[in-house]
Amino acid sequence: MTAVFLSVFMWSMLGTSAFVAAMFLVNLLFFRKAMSVTVSGLAGMSDGLSEPCVDPFEVSVLIPARNEALRIGPLLDSVLASEGVHCDLCVLDDESDDGTEAIVEAYSKRFSNVRLLKGVPVPAGWSGKQFACYQLAQQAKFDELVFLDADVALSKDALRRAVSQRRRTDSDLLSGFPRQRVITIGEQLLIPLIHVILLCFLPFALMRWTRMTGAAAGCGQFFLTTKRAYELSGGHSSIRQSLHDGIMLPRAYRVSGLRTDLFDACDIASCRMYTSFSETWFGLMKNASEGFAKMPLLPVMTVLMMLAFVCPMVCLMAIPCGIIAEEFLMIVMAACILSYLPRVLCCLMYDRAWLSCLLYPVSIILFLIIQWVALIRKSQGRGVQWRQRSYEMATS
């Protein structure tokens, strides 16, 4: 019986690793970069690899900022350096106490297209970021809306390529996934899993070709939409209590019958989400209750991720100890290769965090612990602290 159980376990582990690796490789075909755009007045004829010449886009760039004094300047510099767009740059200071307001005000005096909005206290039933984004949308001058987190930096062609991508794909809401900059070991262990989990578990074909709410996904760091679509969906007012707009805003758009999509923005945008292990831990836990930390999804995902990403390496280490018979060596080796394939490719393409790549199973275990802690806290009615504010965790 033990031999039969072990054999079934080994083949289940290999099958799960193969399925997840296959999903990853298929999704890579859908997860493409935005095409280059040749802009009138900036370049001559199209080079055949770019879209035809277009006139500059009119874009409202909307940035919620709460205690972002160390980050807001570089972001404003990168947006102001944008080529091929007429940019209305609007920053909402969300009751900062670290000098963010003064920095943005100085930019507004130097640049006529930079505006500073003073945020009002967050009303009951809203989260801080959603209310800030809602206020920004009401003040936008142009039809094209781009929401950026304050820790993002853009390339000179980012805005025109992203807006062109939204128009080309006819998306009502388009989300770009920036290159994640990770420096400390805490960041390296957890942040790169964003791309791994996205590409291994989101059914991109359903996301792109259907309006299924469950297939919606995005990245709250970089959203593009239009005023019309924003108003039809309810925008951030439809997810006013959410702490994870990356998932919830695309779902709100799909509930309204609108089209959402995403793209690989690693060549046009970069972001350093968090700066320490503790900040990374609490940031991911904040998002968890609207992600995996719910029943029955979390138990299912725990089994899948353990089988696909953790068990192969554990079994490989168990064979020399005699715990697992050598007859399973080829199965275990194949499972290990398939297990590491998504992480190695993500490391090459997106983050270059080779130490965390080596410690991949540890990263998965930490990620799952965060999800279970979030689920337990939610079941106990405990809230979460974020940006010096307290929130109840979502119950559904």
Summary of the structure (lengths in Angstrom):
residues: 396
radius of gyration: 22.2
end to end distance: 40.8
largest distance: 76.8
contacts: 1334
relative contact order: 0.15
helix: 52%
strand: 17%
